[in-house]
Amino acid sequence: MENQKLSKNMVEAKRLIFEYEKHDKEGQVTGSTRAIDEIDIDVAPGSFVAILGSNGSGKSTLAKHINALLLPTGGTVWVNGIDTKIPKETLNIRQLAGMVFQNPDNQIIGTVVEEDVGFGPENLGIPTDDIWKRVEDSLKAVNMLEYRHRSPNRLSGGQKQRVAIAGVIAMEPSCIVLDEATAMLDPIGRREVISSVLELKKKKNVTVIWITHYMEEVINADKIFVMDKGKIAMEGTPREVFSQVDGLKRCQLDVPQVTMVAEQLRSRGLDIPKGIIRINELVEVVASYVNQPKANGEDEQRALEVGDIQGEITNVNNECNVDNKFNIDNEYSVDTECNIAREKECQEITNTDNPQEALCLENIGYTYSAGTPFEKQALKDINLRIPHGQMVGIIGQTGSGKSTLIQHMNGLLKANSGTLYYNGENIYEKKYDLKNLRTQVGMVFQYPEHQLFDVDILSDVSFGPKNQGLSEEEANKRATKALKLVGFPKESYLRSPFELSGGQKRRGAIAGVLAMEPKVLVLDEPTAGLDPKGRDDILGQISKLHKETGITVILVSHSMEDIAKYVDRIIVLHKGMIVHDNEPAKVFSEFKYLEKIGLAAPQVTYLMNDLKQKGIPVNTDITTAPEAADEIVRCIDD
């Protein structure tokens, strides 16, 4: 057949070109942008291939060619030897190559989780009994079986993503393409999904194409392609690619934390091999420099053991000095006298003329769909004080209540019980101005496209200031300043928000909130979908703004490395309860406990603890690569 070929590859592209058309406000074509520029790739059957690249590099555009969502402007793409340009083969190609997108809302259509997961196999004509077995197996694979009868609309963003992944797994395609599919998942969730997909690869020889900005996710890949400006900039094994640190930085990418520590040690004069990508590799190299006896039993383990029945949780703001306990049945309790004292203290502070707290939450509880069969308690007895000028991180497993909690902070949700104060005023008073509160407590949501709506990004970002009563000229000045602050490209100011990449949308959404000059900035997963440089730019600018202006920042993130690097304090949520509240080093030192509730620590934390167990007397309360390199050099010099 014409345009068919015998191929040893599951996916193959030759001189692939793709150009997006540019349109003016009237919809007329004004030109084109080349997103993919004559690239050649080959992906062997049953292999695990990673595609890395900055926002706008062409990764997602390439992914959409693999299941014929886009067709080449030039060149050819074959999937299992089938030319994607043949119209009658489109359905066959999409059965061969299943795709999971970054935003699960783009592919969830069922009203019940199990029905959504079973939709694909049903369309393939799979027998009913086999469909239900596939549904059960795929939901187990992503740890979502207990939610099989739940409506997807009542799930968190991360839970929806697991369902979307399960739906593709249930179809058992020959190739799975995952485009930033783990961006909204907690650390343990990411590991589980990767493990599930790789198990499918092993058992059924499924080809996996993994697109991500988490470098540590791809260290087990057979091959990595690095894209930059529509071209293949690098390709090779993970060790070959990650040994080129400077080259990756030029492509606005990063390396795993352990690789960065090795690189920094090398820059300090140590003879460290290039291409270290695993913790145990660096531990062995460092151990060869330090002649120390094995650590004794007392030094081997700082964190709580996985099998401990109880983990001691100390709240940094608990002046009663009473230990909170988190037991194996997930029951959380606080000494009653201490809780009463904290409530009284909260009331005394918020009733002053010059309150120290920007936000004070007192016994906040919230239940979704109360009084119905879908009732679900999302928050339980939350007592929390956030002072002016603090940069706070909120972490928790997918579905722990993080997004629900922050939506209370500017009155988008009203608690079923308890009271919330902003600047000493009870926001639940009848005469309280909630509109003004929402300009003072700015919110950036998980999905930026939910906040963007105007004809171009400049108009969109100007909307908030105009709504505050500013003139168009002043609003545009504020918008321009905010867009510059988040590093949004000036040449795209007049582009429609819906023509932007995911990362650009995220920048635009953040700029729209910053333009209103809020006193408190709440960010729900602000770096999801951003490349490493974009992530560092955004969080670096927000950190700078925080330090220079004293703005209070509340950051929700699944990136433990980002949390460790930027915040002063971490609040840990689990099943709607605050189970830990302390400075980053203290929280992450309890990494065994965090793993029990679906979280993890930065990779550096594991490195330092493994070094300690190896007999090297390092300080384990370290969470960033530069700190780790400094501490290792200190131990070697001693």
C-alpha positions as CSV (number, residue, x, y, z in Angstrom):
1,M,0.0,0.0,0.0
2,E,1.2,3.5,-0.8
3,N,2.9,5.3,2.1
4,Q,3.1,2.1,4.1
5,K,6.5,0.6,5.0
6,L,8.0,-2.3,6.8
7,S,9.5,-0.9,9.9
8,K,11.3,-2.2,13.0
9,N,10.2,0.9,14.9
10,M,6.9,1.5,16.7
11,V,7.2,5.2,15.9
12,E,9.4,6.8,13.2
13,A,9.6,10.3,11.8
14,K,11.6,11.5,8.8
15,R,12.2,15.2,8.2
16,L,9.1,16.0,10.1
17,I,7.9,19.6,9.8
18,F,4.9,21.2,11.4
19,E,3.7,24.8,11.1
20,Y,1.0,26.5,13.1
21,E,-1.0,29.2,11.3
22,K,-1.1,32.7,12.8
23,H,-4.4,34.6,12.7
24,D,-5.4,38.2,13.4
25,K,-8.4,39.2,15.5
26,E,-10.7,38.7,12.5
27,G,-9.5,35.1,12.1
28,Q,-7.5,35.8,8.9
29,V,-4.3,33.9,8.4
30,T,-1.3,36.3,8.7
31,G,1.5,33.8,8.6
32,S,2.9,30.7,10.3
33,T,5.1,29.5,13.1
34,R,7.3,26.5,12.6
35,A,6.9,24.3,15.7
36,I,8.8,21.3,14.4
37,D,11.7,21.8,12.1
38,E,12.8,18.7,10.1
39,I,13.4,16.2,12.9
40,D,14.1,12.5,12.6
41,I,13.2,10.2,15.5
42,D,12.9,6.4,15.9
43,V,11.3,4.5,18.8
44,A,11.8,0.8,19.0
45,P,8.9,-1.5,20.0
46,G,8.7,-2.1,23.8
47,S,11.2,0.7,24.6
48,F,10.9,3.5,27.1
49,V,11.7,6.8,25.4
50,A,11.7,10.2,27.1
51,I,11.2,13.5,25.3
52,L,12.5,16.6,27.2
53,G,12.4,20.2,26.3
54,S,11.5,23.7,27.4
55,N,8.0,25.2,27.0
56,G,7.5,25.9,23.3
57,S,10.2,23.5,22.2
58,G,7.8,21.3,20.2
59,K,7.3,18.3,22.6
60,S,3.6,18.4,22.7
61,T,3.3,19.1,19.0
62,L,5.4,16.0,18.3
63,A,3.3,13.9,20.7
64,K,0.1,14.9,18.9
65,H,1.6,13.6,15.6
66,I,2.1,10.1,17.1
67,N,-1.6,9.5,17.3
68,A,-2.6,11.7,14.3
69,L,-4.1,14.5,16.3
70,L,-1.9,16.7,14.1
71,L,-0.7,15.8,10.6
72,P,2.7,16.9,9.2
73,T,3.2,20.0,7.2
74,G,6.2,18.3,5.7
75,G,7.9,14.9,6.1
76,T,6.3,11.8,7.4
77,V,5.4,10.0,10.6
78,W,4.8,6.3,10.7
79,V,3.2,4.4,13.7
80,N,3.9,0.7,13.4
81,G,4.6,1.3,9.8
82,I,1.4,3.2,9.0
83,D,1.6,6.7,7.6
84,T,-0.4,9.0,9.8
85,K,-1.5,11.1,6.8
86,I,-3.7,8.2,5.5
87,P,-7.3,9.3,6.5
88,K,-8.7,5.8,6.8
89,E,-6.0,4.7,9.1
90,T,-6.6,7.4,11.7
91,L,-8.7,5.2,14.0
92,N,-6.3,2.4,13.8
93,I,-3.4,4.7,14.7
94,R,-5.3,6.0,17.7
95,Q,-5.9,2.5,18.9
96,L,-2.2,1.7,18.6
97,A,-1.0,4.9,20.3
98,G,-3.0,6.0,23.4
99,M,-2.4,9.5,24.7
100,V,-2.6,11.0,28.2
101,F,-2.7,14.8,28.3
102,Q,-1.4,17.2,31.0
103,N,-5.0,18.4,31.8
104,P,-7.2,15.4,32.6
105,D,-10.4,17.4,31.9
106,N,-9.5,17.2,28.2
107,Q,-10.2,13.5,28.2
108,I,-12.5,12.5,31.0
109,I,-16.1,12.2,29.7
110,G,-17.9,9.7,32.0
111,T,-20.2,10.6,34.8
112,V,-18.7,7.8,37.0
113,V,-15.0,6.9,37.3
114,E,-15.4,3.2,36.3
115,E,-17.6,4.1,33.3
116,D,-15.0,6.6,32.1
117,V,-12.2,4.0,32.4
118,G,-14.3,1.4,30.6
119,F,-15.3,3.7,27.7
120,G,-12.3,3.1,25.6
121,P,-12.3,-0.7,25.9
122,E,-16.0,-0.7,25.1
123,N,-15.4,1.2,21.9
124,L,-12.8,-1.3,21.0
125,G,-15.4,-4.1,21.2
126,I,-13.9,-5.8,24.2
127,P,-16.3,-8.4,25.8
128,T,-18.1,-7.0,28.9
129,D,-16.4,-9.3,31.4
130,D,-13.0,-8.4,30.1
131,I,-13.9,-4.7,30.2
132,W,-14.6,-4.9,33.9
133,K,-11.4,-6.8,34.6
134,R,-9.4,-4.2,32.7
135,V,-11.2,-1.4,34.6
136,E,-10.4,-3.0,38.0
137,D,-6.8,-3.7,37.0
138,S,-6.1,-0.3,35.6
139,L,-7.7,1.5,38.6
140,K,-5.6,-0.6,40.9
141,A,-2.5,0.3,39.0
142,V,-3.0,4.0,39.7
143,N,-4.3,3.5,43.2
144,M,-7.9,4.7,42.5
145,L,-10.0,1.6,42.9
146,E,-11.8,2.9,46.0
147,Y,-13.0,5.8,43.9
148,R,-14.5,3.7,41.1
149,H,-18.1,4.7,41.9
150,R,-17.3,8.4,42.4
151,S,-18.1,11.2,39.9
152,P,-14.9,12.5,38.2
153,N,-16.3,16.0,38.9
154,R,-15.9,15.4,42.6
155,L,-12.2,14.4,42.4
156,S,-9.1,16.6,42.8
157,G,-7.0,17.5,39.8
158,G,-4.4,14.8,40.7
159,Q,-7.1,12.2,41.1
160,K,-8.6,13.0,37.8
161,Q,-5.2,12.6,36.2
162,R,-4.9,9.1,37.7
163,V,-8.3,8.3,36.2
164,A,-7.2,9.6,32.7
165,I,-4.1,7.4,32.9
166,A,-6.2,4.4,33.9
167,G,-8.5,4.9,31.0
168,V,-5.6,4.7,28.5
169,I,-4.0,1.7,30.3
170,A,-7.4,-0.1,30.1
171,M,-7.3,0.1,26.3
172,E,-4.0,-1.8,26.3
173,P,-2.5,0.2,23.4
174,S,0.8,-0.9,21.7
175,C,2.2,2.6,22.6
176,I,1.3,5.0,25.4
177,V,2.3,8.7,25.0
178,L,2.2,10.6,28.3
179,D,2.4,14.3,27.9
180,E,3.2,15.8,31.3
181,A,0.8,13.3,32.7
182,T,2.3,13.4,36.2
183,A,2.4,17.2,36.5
184,M,-0.5,17.3,39.0
185,L,0.4,14.2,41.0
186,D,2.0,13.9,44.4
187,P,5.5,12.4,44.6
188,I,4.4,8.9,45.6
189,G,1.6,9.1,42.9
190,R,4.2,9.9,40.3
191,R,6.3,6.9,41.3
192,E,3.2,4.6,41.3
193,V,2.2,5.8,37.8
194,I,5.7,5.3,36.4
195,S,5.9,1.9,38.0
196,S,2.5,0.9,36.6
197,V,3.3,2.0,33.1
198,L,6.7,0.3,33.1
199,E,5.1,-2.9,34.4
200,L,2.7,-2.7,31.5
201,K,5.8,-2.2,29.2
202,K,7.5,-5.3,30.8
203,K,4.5,-7.6,30.7
204,K,3.0,-6.7,27.4
205,N,5.9,-5.1,25.5
206,V,4.1,-1.7,25.4
207,T,6.1,1.2,24.0
208,V,6.2,4.1,26.4
209,I,6.9,7.7,25.3
210,W,7.2,9.9,28.3
211,I,7.2,13.7,28.1
212,T,8.1,15.4,31.4
213,H,9.8,18.3,33.2
214,Y,10.7,16.0,36.1
215,M,14.2,14.9,35.3
216,E,14.4,12.1,37.9
217,E,11.4,10.4,36.2
218,V,13.5,9.4,33.1
219,I,16.7,8.0,34.6
220,N,15.5,4.5,33.6
221,A,14.6,5.4,30.0
222,D,16.2,3.5,27.2
223,K,16.7,6.7,25.2
224,I,16.2,10.5,25.7
225,F,15.5,13.0,23.0
226,V,16.0,16.7,24.0
227,M,14.1,19.2,21.9
228,D,14.9,22.9,21.5
229,K,13.2,25.3,19.2
230,G,11.6,22.6,17.1
231,K,14.8,20.6,16.6
232,I,16.4,17.6,18.3
233,A,19.2,19.2,20.3
234,M,20.5,16.0,22.0
235,E,19.8,12.3,22.1
236,G,21.3,9.4,24.0
237,T,21.0,7.3,27.1
238,P,20.1,9.1,30.4
239,R,23.7,9.0,31.5
240,E,24.9,10.4,28.2
241,V,22.4,13.2,28.2
242,F,22.6,14.2,31.9
243,S,26.4,14.3,31.7
244,Q,25.9,17.4,29.5
245,V,24.8,19.8,32.2
246,D,25.7,23.0,30.5
247,G,24.1,21.9,27.2
248,L,20.8,21.1,29.1
249,K,20.9,24.5,30.8
250,R,21.2,26.1,27.4
251,C,18.0,24.2,26.5
252,Q,16.4,25.7,29.7
253,L,16.4,22.3,31.3
254,D,17.8,20.8,34.5
255,V,19.3,17.5,35.8
256,P,18.3,15.3,38.8
257,Q,19.4,16.8,42.1
258,V,21.9,14.1,42.7
259,T,23.5,14.8,39.3
260,M,23.7,18.5,40.2
261,V,25.4,17.7,43.5
262,A,27.9,15.7,41.6
263,E,28.5,18.5,39.2
264,Q,29.0,21.0,42.0
265,L,31.4,18.7,43.8
266,R,33.4,18.4,40.5
267,S,33.5,22.2,40.3
268,R,35.0,22.2,43.8
269,G,37.9,20.1,42.6
270,L,36.7,16.6,43.4
271,D,37.3,13.8,40.9
272,I,33.7,12.9,40.5
273,P,32.7,10.9,37.3
274,K,30.4,12.6,34.9
275,G,26.9,11.1,34.3
276,I,26.0,10.2,37.9
277,I,22.2,9.8,37.9
278,R,21.5,7.7,41.0
279,I,22.0,8.3,44.7
280,N,23.9,5.1,45.4
281,E,26.4,6.0,42.7
282,L,27.3,9.3,44.4
283,V,27.3,7.7,47.8
284,E,29.9,5.2,46.8
285,V,32.1,7.9,45.2
286,V,31.9,10.2,48.2
287,A,32.5,7.2,50.6
288,S,35.8,6.5,48.8
289,Y,37.0,10.0,49.8
290,V,36.1,9.6,53.5
291,N,37.6,7.0,55.7
292,Q,34.9,6.5,58.3
293,P,33.7,3.5,60.3
294,K,30.2,2.3,59.8
295,A,27.6,4.3,61.5
296,N,26.3,2.9,64.8
297,G,22.7,2.0,65.4
298,E,21.9,5.4,66.9
299,D,23.1,7.3,63.9
300,E,21.6,5.1,61.2
301,Q,18.1,6.5,61.1
302,R,16.9,10.0,61.9
303,A,13.4,9.6,60.4
304,L,10.5,7.6,61.7
305,E,10.5,4.0,60.8
306,V,7.8,2.9,58.3
307,G,6.5,0.3,60.8
308,D,6.1,2.8,63.7
309,I,2.6,2.9,65.1
310,Q,2.9,6.5,65.9
311,G,4.8,9.5,64.5
312,E,5.4,12.5,66.6
313,I,4.2,15.7,64.9
314,T,5.2,19.0,66.4
315,N,3.4,22.2,65.3
316,V,5.7,25.1,65.0
317,N,3.0,27.5,66.1
318,N,1.8,25.4,69.1
319,E,3.0,27.4,72.0
320,C,1.4,25.0,74.4
321,N,4.2,22.6,73.8
322,V,1.9,19.7,73.5
323,D,2.8,16.9,71.0
324,N,0.2,16.2,68.4
325,K,-0.1,12.5,67.5
326,F,-0.8,10.8,64.2
327,N,-1.5,7.2,64.6
328,I,-1.8,4.2,62.2
329,D,-5.6,4.6,61.9
330,N,-5.1,8.2,60.6
331,E,-6.8,9.7,63.7
332,Y,-5.5,13.1,64.5
333,S,-6.0,14.7,67.9
334,V,-4.7,17.7,69.7
335,D,-4.8,18.2,73.5
336,T,-8.1,19.9,74.3
337,E,-6.7,22.5,76.7
338,C,-4.0,23.4,74.1
339,N,-6.6,23.8,71.3
340,I,-8.8,26.1,73.5
341,A,-5.7,28.2,74.2
342,R,-4.8,28.5,70.5
343,E,-8.4,29.5,69.7
344,K,-8.4,32.2,72.4
345,E,-5.0,33.4,71.2
346,C,-6.2,33.6,67.6
347,Q,-9.2,35.7,68.7
348,E,-7.0,38.0,70.8
349,I,-4.6,38.6,67.9
350,T,-7.3,39.2,65.3
351,N,-9.1,41.7,67.5
352,T,-6.2,44.2,67.6
353,D,-6.1,47.3,65.4
354,N,-2.8,46.2,63.9
355,P,-3.1,42.4,63.5
356,Q,0.0,40.4,63.2
357,E,-1.8,37.7,61.1
358,A,-2.8,38.1,57.5
359,L,-5.0,35.0,57.8
360,C,-6.3,33.2,60.9
361,L,-8.4,30.1,60.5
362,E,-10.2,28.9,63.6
363,N,-11.7,25.4,63.7
364,I,-12.4,25.4,60.0
365,G,-14.4,22.4,58.7
366,Y,-15.8,21.9,55.3
367,T,-17.9,19.1,53.8
368,Y,-18.7,18.8,50.1
369,S,-22.4,17.9,49.2
370,A,-23.4,17.8,52.9
371,G,-26.6,15.9,53.6
372,T,-26.4,14.0,50.3
373,P,-25.2,10.5,49.3
374,F,-22.1,12.2,47.9
375,E,-21.1,13.8,51.2
376,K,-17.4,14.1,51.8
377,Q,-15.6,15.8,54.6
378,A,-12.7,17.7,53.0
379,L,-11.4,19.7,56.0
380,K,-11.5,18.8,59.7
381,D,-10.9,21.3,62.5
382,I,-8.2,23.4,60.8
383,N,-6.5,25.9,63.1
384,L,-3.9,27.9,61.3
385,R,-2.3,31.3,61.6
386,I,-0.3,32.9,58.7
387,P,1.6,36.0,59.7
388,H,2.1,39.0,57.3
389,G,5.2,38.6,55.1
390,Q,5.6,34.8,55.5
391,M,6.2,32.5,52.5
392,V,4.4,29.3,53.3
393,G,4.3,26.0,51.5
394,I,1.3,23.6,51.6
395,I,1.9,20.0,50.7
396,G,-0.2,16.8,50.8
397,Q,-1.2,13.8,48.9
398,T,-3.6,14.2,46.0
399,G,-7.1,14.7,47.6
400,S,-5.7,15.7,51.0
401,G,-7.7,19.0,51.0
402,K,-5.0,21.5,49.8
403,S,-7.1,23.2,47.1
404,T,-10.2,23.2,49.3
405,L,-8.2,24.9,52.1
406,I,-6.8,27.7,50.0
407,Q,-10.2,28.4,48.4
408,H,-11.4,29.3,51.8
409,M,-8.7,32.0,52.1
410,N,-10.4,34.4,49.8
411,G,-14.0,33.3,50.4
412,L,-14.5,31.2,47.3
413,L,-15.7,28.5,49.7
414,K,-17.4,29.1,53.0
415,A,-16.6,26.8,55.9
416,N,-19.4,24.7,57.3
417,S,-17.9,25.3,60.7
418,G,-15.4,27.7,62.2
419,T,-14.3,31.2,61.5
420,L,-11.8,32.8,59.1
421,Y,-10.2,36.2,59.8
422,Y,-8.4,38.4,57.3
423,N,-6.4,41.3,58.8
424,G,-8.4,40.8,62.0
425,E,-11.8,40.9,60.4
426,N,-14.3,38.0,60.3
427,I,-14.9,37.4,56.6
428,Y,-18.2,35.6,57.4
429,E,-19.8,38.7,58.8
430,K,-22.8,39.7,56.7
431,K,-21.5,43.1,55.8
432,Y,-18.0,41.9,55.0
433,D,-16.8,43.0,51.5
434,L,-15.8,39.7,49.8
435,K,-15.1,41.5,46.5
436,N,-12.4,43.6,48.1
437,L,-11.1,40.5,49.9
438,R,-10.5,38.8,46.5
439,T,-8.4,41.7,45.3
440,Q,-6.3,41.5,48.6
441,V,-6.0,37.7,48.6
442,G,-5.1,36.9,45.0
443,M,-5.6,33.3,43.8
444,V,-3.9,31.5,40.9
445,F,-5.6,28.2,40.2
446,Q,-4.3,24.8,39.1
447,Y,-5.5,25.2,35.5
448,P,-4.7,28.7,34.1
449,E,-7.0,28.4,31.2
450,H,-9.9,28.6,33.7
451,Q,-8.8,32.2,34.4
452,L,-8.0,33.4,30.9
453,F,-10.8,34.7,28.7
454,D,-10.1,38.0,26.9
455,V,-9.1,38.6,23.3
456,D,-5.4,39.0,24.0
457,I,-3.2,38.4,27.0
458,L,-2.5,42.1,27.7
459,S,-6.3,42.8,27.9
460,D,-6.8,39.7,30.1
461,V,-4.1,40.8,32.6
462,S,-5.5,44.4,32.5
463,F,-9.0,43.2,33.4
464,G,-8.4,42.9,37.2
465,P,-6.9,46.4,37.6
466,K,-9.8,47.9,35.5
467,N,-12.2,46.1,37.8
468,Q,-10.6,47.8,40.7
469,G,-11.5,51.2,39.2
470,L,-8.2,52.1,37.5
471,S,-8.1,53.8,34.1
472,E,-7.3,51.9,31.0
473,E,-3.9,53.5,30.8
474,E,-3.0,52.7,34.4
475,A,-4.4,49.2,34.1
476,N,-2.2,48.6,31.0
477,K,0.8,49.9,32.9
478,R,0.1,47.4,35.8
479,A,-0.5,44.6,33.3
480,T,2.8,45.3,31.4
481,K,4.7,45.4,34.7
482,A,3.2,42.1,35.8
483,L,3.8,40.4,32.5
484,K,7.4,41.6,32.6
485,L,7.7,40.3,36.2
486,V,6.7,36.8,35.2
487,G,9.0,36.8,32.1
488,F,6.2,36.7,29.6
489,P,7.6,37.5,26.0
490,K,6.7,41.0,24.9
491,E,6.1,39.9,21.3
492,S,3.1,37.7,22.6
493,Y,1.3,40.4,24.5
494,L,-1.4,40.7,21.8
495,R,-1.8,37.0,21.2
496,S,-5.0,35.2,22.2
497,P,-4.6,33.3,25.5
498,F,-6.0,30.3,23.8
499,E,-3.0,30.2,21.4
500,L,-0.5,30.0,24.2
501,S,1.4,27.0,25.4
502,G,0.5,25.6,28.9
503,G,3.5,27.3,30.4
504,Q,2.7,30.7,28.9
505,K,-0.9,30.4,30.1
506,R,0.5,29.8,33.6
507,R,2.6,32.9,33.4
508,G,-0.3,34.9,32.1
509,A,-2.6,33.7,34.9
510,I,0.0,34.7,37.6
511,A,0.5,38.1,35.9
512,G,-3.3,38.7,36.0
513,V,-3.3,38.3,39.8
514,L,-0.1,40.2,40.4
515,A,-1.5,43.2,38.4
516,M,-4.1,43.7,41.1
517,E,-1.2,44.1,43.6
518,P,-2.6,41.8,46.3
519,K,-1.3,41.6,49.9
520,V,-1.5,37.8,49.9
521,L,-0.7,35.7,46.9
522,V,-2.0,32.1,46.8
523,L,-0.7,29.8,44.2
524,D,-2.1,26.4,43.5
525,E,0.5,24.3,41.6
526,P,1.9,27.4,39.8
527,T,4.8,25.5,38.2
528,A,2.9,22.5,36.8
529,G,3.6,22.5,33.1
530,L,6.6,24.8,33.3
531,D,10.0,23.8,32.2
532,P,12.8,24.0,34.8
533,K,14.0,27.4,33.8
534,G,10.5,28.8,33.6
535,R,9.8,27.2,37.0
536,D,12.9,28.8,38.5
537,D,12.1,32.2,36.9
538,I,8.6,32.3,38.2
539,L,9.3,31.1,41.7
540,G,12.5,33.2,41.8
541,Q,10.6,36.4,40.8
542,I,7.8,35.6,43.4
543,S,10.5,35.0,46.1
544,K,12.1,38.3,45.1
545,L,8.8,40.1,45.2
546,H,8.1,38.5,48.6
547,K,11.4,39.7,50.0
548,E,11.2,43.2,48.5
549,T,7.6,44.1,49.2
550,G,6.7,41.8,52.2
551,I,3.8,40.2,50.3
552,T,2.5,37.1,52.0
553,V,2.9,34.0,49.7
554,I,1.1,30.7,50.1
555,L,2.4,28.1,47.7
556,V,0.8,24.7,47.0
557,S,3.1,22.3,45.2
558,H,3.8,18.7,44.6
559,S,7.5,19.6,43.9
560,M,9.3,18.9,47.1
561,E,12.4,20.5,45.7
562,D,10.6,23.8,45.0
563,I,9.0,23.8,48.4
564,A,12.4,23.2,50.1
565,K,14.1,25.9,48.1
566,Y,11.7,28.8,48.5
567,V,9.4,28.6,51.6
568,D,10.0,29.5,55.2
569,R,7.5,27.1,56.6
570,I,5.7,23.9,55.4
571,I,2.1,22.9,56.4
572,V,1.4,19.2,55.7
573,L,-2.2,18.1,55.1
574,H,-3.5,14.6,55.2
575,K,-7.1,13.6,54.9
576,G,-8.3,17.1,55.5
577,M,-6.2,17.6,58.7
578,I,-3.0,19.5,59.4
579,V,-0.5,16.8,60.6
580,H,2.7,18.8,60.5
581,D,3.7,22.4,60.5
582,N,7.4,23.4,60.7
583,E,10.4,24.7,58.9
584,P,11.4,22.7,55.7
585,A,14.4,20.9,57.1
586,K,12.4,19.7,60.1
587,V,9.5,18.5,58.0
588,F,11.7,16.7,55.4
589,S,13.8,15.0,58.1
590,E,10.7,12.9,58.7
591,F,10.8,11.5,55.2
592,K,9.7,8.0,56.2
593,Y,6.6,9.5,57.8
594,L,5.9,11.6,54.7
595,E,6.1,8.5,52.5
596,K,3.5,6.9,54.6
597,I,1.0,9.7,53.7
598,G,1.9,9.7,50.0
599,L,4.6,12.4,50.0
600,A,8.4,12.4,49.8
601,A,11.4,14.5,50.5
602,P,13.8,16.2,48.0
603,Q,16.2,13.8,46.4
604,V,19.1,15.6,48.4
605,T,17.5,14.6,51.7
606,Y,17.7,10.9,50.7
607,L,21.3,11.4,49.5
608,M,22.4,12.9,52.8
609,N,20.7,10.2,54.9
610,D,22.3,7.5,52.8
611,L,25.7,9.1,53.3
612,K,25.0,9.2,57.0
613,Q,24.1,5.5,57.0
614,K,27.4,4.8,55.1
615,G,29.3,6.3,58.1
616,I,29.9,9.8,56.7
617,P,29.1,12.4,59.4
618,V,27.0,14.7,57.3
619,N,24.3,17.0,58.5
620,T,21.1,15.4,57.2
621,D,18.9,18.6,57.7
622,I,19.8,19.7,54.1
623,T,17.3,20.1,51.2
624,T,19.1,21.8,48.4
625,A,22.0,20.8,46.0
626,P,24.4,23.7,46.9
627,E,23.9,23.0,50.6
628,A,24.6,19.3,50.1
629,A,27.8,19.9,48.1
630,D,29.1,22.3,50.8
631,E,28.4,19.8,53.5
632,I,30.0,16.9,51.6
633,V,33.1,19.0,51.0
634,R,33.2,20.0,54.7
635,C,33.2,16.3,55.7
636,I,35.9,15.4,53.2
637,D,38.1,18.3,54.4
638,D,37.6,17.3,58.0
